[in-house]
């Protein structure tokens, strides 16, 4: 007696594809994934399994872009049933770093049908009921990605002439003429540019100092330094950056020197008993410590006596002490004033490129000579009477508001009332 459909059979090939999403572009060291990932087929509720299965599971590795579990055979006893299979991917001990595992689970359902003529057929659908036909039943995609890396370009800044200030100078980093970063120095003269990279490549940078419109007494180092950053893929999902300096260390040196300033010490000459003539008497400005005569000057017709002094950057922070006296040149009938006055000039640097000179004295610089005609009874004239101001403190002479080319001065109405003046002129 023949049994209906005893020889009936049908099979479904449970195979799929393996795709590899690798980044495009030069410089990537994309690792090989051939045979490096495991795929497990699991049958539910006693579903027939392909050859080589261990119970209701079978594990294979990817091969040339394919994942093949083999064929599953069905008989007439399976007719009217639907079997569900799940497929999942897992990493192995030799799976390369940087390559992701496709964590999704794929579902394949196989329905076995009695064709009514003693034969059966088996059809496969996905988890949503879509027909899978006779080709690939599932697909997995792995992706290789690299983590970003960082690099630091470092430099140093020095300033000769005064102390360097935190954040005082600015530096820029350029690549292909385009500014990519800016930074400033710290109080120790260090500066750096922190950069990040998300793909391999070679980067050539120019480092230069930004010269402001107002230099404030600073001469800038305008050379351009070079830094090179090589970014490579280590083939394990990480970028590595290496910084080199083809021209040597990045170092900039500026110099500071304040612009010079000048001062004028002005004294007053009086002559009693005669009319004072232009250039009649001679006066000396001496170093108070050594006695060395630094300048000589004669009086003007109005009685003013002027000494012009200049100071440079090397004088900053110093105080100069002078003696002002009249030279007795023995003119007939003249009794000379033997007074000697001390004047101090303090030179300061504001750190912004400007020097200032401040003078002080304990006395007014007034020299009074007397002319005696020898009892003739004739008075050829004389300097008008001058009322000496009561105070003896020289006013402040620096004018912080005076700009280049301007002078700050002390004046009393009428030259006869001028006692001492120091004028400061900022050059530049």
C-alpha positions as CSV (number, residue, x, y, z in Angstrom):
1,X,0.0,0.0,0.0
2,X,1.4,3.4,-1.0
3,X,1.4,6.3,1.5
4,X,0.3,9.7,0.0
5,X,3.2,12.0,-0.4
6,X,5.7,9.7,1.2
7,X,8.4,10.8,-1.2
8,X,7.4,14.5,-1.3
9,X,10.2,16.9,-0.5
10,X,11.0,20.6,-0.8
11,X,13.9,22.7,0.4
12,X,14.8,26.4,1.1
13,X,18.4,27.7,0.9
14,X,19.0,29.9,3.9
15,X,21.7,32.3,2.7
16,X,22.3,36.0,2.7
17,X,24.8,38.7,2.0
18,X,27.4,40.6,3.9
19,X,28.1,44.2,3.0
20,X,31.1,46.4,4.1
21,X,30.6,50.2,4.5
22,X,34.2,51.6,4.4
23,X,35.0,55.4,4.3
24,X,35.9,56.8,1.0
25,X,39.0,58.9,0.4
26,X,42.7,58.5,0.6
27,X,44.6,57.6,3.7
28,X,42.3,55.1,5.2
29,X,43.7,51.7,6.3
30,X,40.5,49.8,6.0
31,X,40.9,46.4,7.7
32,X,39.9,43.1,6.0
33,X,36.8,41.5,7.5
34,X,36.7,38.3,5.5
35,X,35.7,35.4,7.8
36,X,36.0,37.7,10.9
37,X,32.3,37.8,12.0
38,X,30.0,35.0,13.1
39,X,26.4,34.5,12.1
40,X,24.0,32.2,14.0
41,X,20.8,30.7,12.6
42,X,18.3,29.7,15.3
43,X,15.1,27.6,14.5
44,X,12.0,28.0,16.7
45,X,9.6,25.3,17.9
46,X,11.5,22.3,16.4
47,X,11.9,23.8,13.0
48,X,13.9,21.7,10.6
49,X,17.5,22.7,10.5
50,X,20.2,22.6,7.8
51,X,23.0,20.1,7.9
52,X,25.8,20.8,10.5
53,X,23.4,22.3,13.0
54,X,23.9,21.9,16.7
55,X,20.4,21.3,17.9
56,X,18.3,24.2,16.9
57,X,21.3,26.5,16.0
58,X,24.0,26.7,13.4
59,X,26.9,29.2,13.3
60,X,28.9,30.1,10.3
61,X,31.3,32.9,9.3
62,X,31.0,35.3,6.4
63,X,32.8,34.3,3.2
64,X,33.4,36.5,0.2
65,X,30.5,38.7,1.1
66,X,28.1,35.8,1.7
67,X,26.6,34.1,4.7
68,X,25.4,30.6,3.8
69,X,23.8,28.2,6.3
70,X,22.9,25.7,3.6
71,X,19.6,24.1,2.6
72,X,16.8,23.1,4.9
73,X,14.7,20.1,3.7
74,X,11.0,19.7,4.3
75,X,8.7,16.7,4.0
76,X,4.9,16.1,3.6
77,X,4.8,15.9,7.5
78,X,5.7,19.7,7.4
79,X,2.8,20.6,5.1
80,X,0.5,23.3,6.5
81,X,3.2,24.5,8.9
82,X,5.2,27.7,9.0
83,X,8.6,27.7,10.6
84,X,10.4,30.7,11.9
85,X,14.2,31.2,11.8
86,X,16.2,34.1,13.3
87,X,19.7,35.2,12.2
88,X,22.0,37.3,14.3
89,X,25.6,38.6,13.8
90,X,28.3,38.6,16.5
91,X,31.9,39.7,16.7
92,X,34.7,37.1,17.1
93,X,38.1,37.2,18.8
94,X,39.6,38.2,15.5
95,X,37.1,40.8,14.4
96,X,39.0,44.0,13.6
97,X,38.7,47.0,15.8
98,X,36.8,49.9,14.4
99,X,34.4,47.7,12.5
100,X,30.9,47.7,13.8
101,X,28.6,44.7,14.3
102,X,25.2,44.9,12.6
103,X,23.1,44.4,15.7
104,X,19.8,43.8,14.0
105,X,18.1,40.4,14.0
106,X,16.8,39.1,10.7
107,X,13.6,36.9,10.6
108,X,12.9,34.3,7.9
109,X,9.6,32.3,7.9
110,X,9.2,29.2,5.7
111,X,5.7,28.0,4.9
112,X,5.2,24.4,3.6
113,X,2.2,23.7,1.4
114,X,0.6,20.5,0.1
115,X,0.1,20.9,-3.6
116,X,-2.7,18.3,-3.6
117,X,-0.8,16.0,-6.0
118,X,1.4,14.3,-3.6
119,X,4.0,17.1,-3.8
120,X,4.8,20.0,-1.5
121,X,6.3,23.4,-1.9
122,X,8.2,25.7,0.6
123,X,8.2,29.5,0.3
124,X,10.1,32.0,2.4
125,X,9.0,35.4,3.6
126,X,10.6,38.0,5.9
127,X,9.3,39.1,9.2
128,X,6.8,41.4,7.6
129,X,5.4,38.8,5.3
130,X,7.3,39.9,2.1
131,X,8.3,37.2,-0.3
132,X,12.0,36.5,-0.3
133,X,11.9,34.4,-3.5
134,X,14.7,32.0,-4.3
135,X,17.7,34.4,-3.8
136,X,19.2,36.0,-0.7
137,X,17.1,35.7,2.3
138,X,18.8,38.4,4.5
139,X,21.6,40.9,4.5
140,X,24.0,42.4,7.1
141,X,26.1,45.5,6.8
142,X,29.3,46.2,8.8
143,X,30.9,49.7,8.9
144,X,34.4,50.8,9.5
145,X,34.8,54.1,11.2
146,X,37.7,56.0,12.8
147,X,37.6,58.1,15.9
148,X,38.8,61.7,15.6
149,X,42.2,62.7,17.0
150,X,43.7,66.0,18.2
151,X,47.1,67.7,17.8
152,X,48.7,70.7,19.5
153,X,51.0,73.1,17.7
154,X,53.2,74.9,20.3
155,X,55.3,78.0,20.3
156,X,57.1,80.4,22.5
157,X,57.1,84.2,22.8
158,X,59.8,86.4,24.4
159,X,60.0,90.1,24.9
160,X,63.2,92.0,25.4
161,X,63.0,95.4,27.1
162,X,60.3,94.8,29.7
163,X,58.2,92.1,31.3
164,X,55.9,90.0,29.1
165,X,52.2,90.2,29.9
166,X,49.6,87.4,29.8
167,X,47.6,87.6,26.6
168,X,49.6,90.5,25.3
169,X,50.5,89.2,21.8
170,X,48.3,87.4,19.3
171,X,49.2,84.6,16.9
172,X,47.4,83.1,13.9
173,X,47.5,79.7,12.2
174,X,47.0,79.5,8.5
175,X,46.5,76.7,6.1
176,X,46.6,77.4,2.4
177,X,46.4,81.1,3.2
178,X,43.3,80.7,5.3
179,X,43.2,81.4,9.0
180,X,42.1,78.3,10.9
181,X,42.9,79.4,14.5
182,X,44.1,82.2,16.7
183,X,45.6,82.3,20.2
184,X,47.7,84.5,22.5
185,X,50.6,84.0,24.9
186,X,50.5,83.3,28.6
187,X,52.6,85.1,31.1
188,X,55.5,82.6,30.7
189,X,55.5,83.2,26.9
190,X,53.9,80.0,25.9
191,X,51.2,79.7,23.2
192,X,49.5,76.8,21.4
193,X,46.9,75.9,18.9
194,X,44.6,72.9,19.7
195,X,43.3,71.2,16.5
196,X,41.0,68.2,15.9
197,X,40.9,65.9,12.8
198,X,38.2,63.5,11.6
199,X,40.0,62.0,8.6
200,X,43.6,61.2,7.5
201,X,45.6,63.7,5.6
202,X,48.6,66.0,5.5
203,X,48.4,69.6,6.8
204,X,51.0,72.3,6.3
205,X,50.5,75.3,8.5
206,X,52.1,78.8,8.8
207,X,52.4,80.4,12.2
208,X,52.8,84.1,12.4
209,X,52.3,86.9,14.9
210,X,49.5,89.4,14.3
211,X,51.0,93.0,14.2
212,X,48.5,95.5,15.6
213,X,48.0,99.0,14.2
214,X,49.4,100.6,17.3
215,X,52.7,98.9,18.3
216,X,53.1,100.7,21.7
217,X,56.9,100.7,21.5
218,X,57.2,97.1,20.4
219,X,59.2,96.0,17.4
220,X,57.5,92.8,16.2
221,X,59.0,89.6,14.9
222,X,57.4,89.3,11.5
223,X,58.9,86.0,10.3
224,X,56.7,83.0,9.5
225,X,57.2,79.6,11.1
226,X,56.0,76.3,9.7
227,X,54.3,73.4,11.4
228,X,53.3,70.1,9.7
229,X,50.7,67.7,11.0
230,X,50.4,64.2,9.5
231,X,47.1,62.4,10.3
232,X,47.0,58.7,9.7
233,X,44.6,55.8,10.1
234,X,46.1,53.1,12.3
235,X,43.8,50.4,10.8
236,X,42.1,49.8,14.1
237,X,39.5,52.5,14.1
238,X,41.7,55.4,15.4
239,X,43.4,58.4,13.8
240,X,46.9,59.3,14.9
241,X,48.3,62.8,14.5
242,X,52.1,63.6,14.4
243,X,53.3,67.2,14.7
244,X,56.7,68.2,13.2
245,X,58.4,71.6,12.8
246,X,60.4,71.6,9.5
247,X,62.1,74.9,10.3
248,X,62.8,74.2,13.9
249,X,60.9,75.3,17.0
250,X,58.2,77.9,16.6
251,X,59.6,81.0,18.5
252,X,59.0,84.7,18.2
253,X,61.0,87.4,19.9
254,X,59.9,91.0,20.1
255,X,61.8,94.0,21.5
256,X,60.4,96.9,23.5
257,X,61.8,100.4,23.7
258,X,59.8,103.4,24.6
259,X,60.2,106.4,22.4
260,X,62.5,109.2,23.7
261,X,61.3,112.3,25.5
262,X,62.8,115.7,26.2
263,X,62.7,118.2,29.0
264,X,63.6,121.9,29.3
265,X,64.8,123.4,32.6
266,X,64.1,127.2,32.5
267,X,65.6,129.6,35.1
268,X,65.2,133.4,35.4
269,X,68.0,136.0,35.4
270,X,67.6,139.4,37.0
271,X,70.0,142.3,36.9
272,X,69.5,145.2,39.3
273,X,71.0,148.6,38.4
274,X,71.2,148.1,34.7
275,X,69.3,146.8,31.7
276,X,69.9,143.1,31.0
277,X,71.3,142.3,27.6
278,X,70.7,139.3,25.5
279,X,73.4,136.7,26.2
280,X,75.0,138.8,28.9
281,X,75.5,136.1,31.5
282,X,76.4,132.4,31.3
283,X,74.9,129.5,33.3
284,X,75.8,125.9,33.7
285,X,74.0,122.7,34.2
286,X,76.1,120.1,36.0
287,X,75.8,116.5,37.2
288,X,75.1,117.0,40.9
289,X,77.1,113.9,41.8
290,X,80.3,114.3,39.7
291,X,80.3,118.0,39.1
292,X,80.7,117.5,35.4
293,X,79.3,120.4,33.4
294,X,76.7,119.0,31.0
295,X,75.5,122.2,29.3
296,X,76.1,125.9,29.2
297,X,73.5,128.5,28.3
298,X,73.2,132.3,28.2
299,X,70.2,134.4,29.2
300,X,67.8,135.8,26.7
301,X,66.9,139.5,26.7
302,X,63.8,138.7,28.7
303,X,65.8,137.0,31.4
304,X,65.0,133.4,30.6
305,X,67.7,130.8,30.7
306,X,66.9,127.4,29.1
307,X,68.6,124.0,29.2
308,X,67.3,121.4,26.8
309,X,67.6,117.8,27.9
310,X,66.9,114.5,26.1
311,X,66.1,111.0,27.5
312,X,66.0,107.6,25.8
313,X,64.7,104.2,26.6
314,X,67.8,103.4,28.7
315,X,67.0,106.2,31.0
316,X,63.6,104.8,32.1
317,X,63.3,104.2,35.8
318,X,66.2,106.6,36.6
319,X,66.3,109.9,38.5
320,X,68.8,112.5,37.3
321,X,70.0,115.2,39.7
322,X,71.4,118.4,38.3
323,X,73.0,121.6,39.7
324,X,72.2,124.9,38.0
325,X,74.6,127.8,38.7
326,X,75.8,131.0,37.1
327,X,79.4,131.3,35.9
328,X,81.2,134.4,37.2
329,X,82.9,135.8,34.2
330,X,84.1,138.9,36.0
331,X,82.1,141.7,34.3
332,X,83.0,145.1,35.6
333,X,80.7,146.6,38.3
334,X,78.7,143.4,38.5
335,X,78.1,141.5,41.8
336,X,77.3,137.9,40.9
337,X,74.6,135.7,42.5
338,X,76.5,132.7,43.8
339,X,73.4,130.6,44.2
340,X,73.4,126.9,43.1
341,X,70.0,125.2,42.7
342,X,69.3,121.4,42.6
343,X,66.8,120.1,40.1
344,X,65.8,116.4,39.9
345,X,64.3,114.8,36.8
346,X,62.6,111.4,37.1
347,X,62.1,109.5,33.9
348,X,59.4,106.9,33.8
349,X,58.1,104.4,31.1
350,X,54.4,103.8,31.0
351,X,55.0,100.4,29.4
352,X,53.0,101.5,26.3
353,X,55.9,103.0,24.4
354,X,56.0,106.4,26.1
355,X,58.6,108.0,28.3
356,X,57.8,110.9,30.6
357,X,60.1,113.3,32.5
358,X,59.0,114.9,35.8
359,X,61.1,117.6,37.4
360,X,61.2,118.8,41.0
361,X,63.1,121.4,43.0
362,X,63.0,122.9,46.5
363,X,63.7,126.4,45.3
364,X,62.8,128.7,42.4
365,X,65.6,129.1,39.9
366,X,66.2,132.9,40.2
367,X,69.6,134.4,39.8
368,X,69.9,138.2,40.7
369,X,73.0,140.2,39.9
370,X,73.6,143.8,40.8
371,X,75.4,146.4,38.7
372,X,77.2,149.3,40.4
373,X,78.4,152.1,38.2
374,X,81.0,153.2,40.7
375,X,79.2,156.1,42.4
376,X,78.6,158.2,39.2
377,X,75.0,158.7,40.2
378,X,73.8,157.4,36.8
379,X,71.5,154.5,36.6
380,X,71.5,153.0,33.2
381,X,68.3,151.2,34.0
382,X,67.5,147.8,35.4
383,X,65.3,144.7,35.4
384,X,61.8,145.4,36.6
385,X,61.0,144.3,40.1
386,X,59.9,140.7,40.3
387,X,57.7,139.5,43.1
388,X,59.0,136.0,43.9
389,X,56.1,133.6,44.4
390,X,55.8,132.4,48.0
391,X,55.8,128.6,47.2
392,X,59.0,126.6,46.7
393,X,57.6,123.3,45.3
394,X,58.1,122.8,41.6
395,X,54.7,121.7,40.1
396,X,54.3,118.5,38.3
397,X,55.6,118.9,34.8
398,X,54.5,115.7,32.9
399,X,51.4,116.0,31.0
400,X,49.8,112.6,30.5
401,X,47.4,114.1,27.9
402,X,50.2,115.4,25.7
403,X,50.5,113.5,22.6
404,X,53.4,113.2,20.2
405,X,54.8,116.6,19.3
406,X,53.1,118.3,22.2
407,X,54.8,120.0,25.2
408,X,53.7,120.3,28.7
409,X,55.0,123.5,30.4
410,X,54.7,125.6,33.5
411,X,54.3,129.3,32.9
412,X,53.6,132.3,35.0
413,X,52.2,135.4,33.3
414,X,55.1,137.7,32.3
415,X,58.6,136.3,31.8
416,X,59.8,138.3,34.8
417,X,57.5,136.1,36.9
418,X,58.8,132.8,35.5
419,X,60.8,131.0,38.1
420,X,61.3,127.5,36.7
421,X,59.7,125.4,34.0
422,X,60.3,122.0,32.7
423,X,58.8,121.1,29.4
424,X,58.3,117.6,28.3
425,X,57.9,116.7,24.7
426,X,57.1,113.2,23.5
427,X,58.8,112.4,20.3
428,X,57.2,110.4,17.6
